[in-house]
Amino acid sequence: MVACACGLLAAGRANAADSITAPVLIVIGQQDAIFCPDPPVLDCSVPAEVLASELPYYAAAASLTADVITGAGHDIALHPSADQSFAQINEWIRAN
């Protein structure tokens, strides 16, 4: 991945995600302290706000979807709602 990012930087493209053309799913915990700190820079309880904040990074993506996992923090796989999160991810995969 580093070589890929360095190649993009050398080509004048600082955002490696610019080269993604497939559909993209962003899954974030509503209480993610890393991306949604207090005071909030980003309100992670609003999927449309998460989507709007990420859209510039995935300009070439076929589609961009944002799912917010209610009550979860940064590691959704360790949250008690992990099964629900995985079900949402699997549903998105089947649809895309």
C-alpha positions, 0 to 999 in steps of 0.5 A: 500500500505504501508503494501505491500511495507513493506512486500517487504522490509522485504523480501529483495525487495526494489522495489514494482513494481518488483511484477507487472506481468501485462502489464504496461502503463507509461504516462508522460507529456513532460514538467513534472517538477518533473520527467524531471527537467531542466537541464534534467536528463531525456528527456521526449520528447523521449518515448524510453528514458522514457521507458529505464529509467523505464524498470528496475523498471518493470522487471516482467511486461508482457510489458511496454509502455511509452506515452509522452503527448506533451506540458503537465506538471506533471498533464496531467488530468488538461492539455488542452490536457486531452481528448487526453491523456485519449483517448490514455490511453483508446486505450492502455487498449483496446489493452492490 
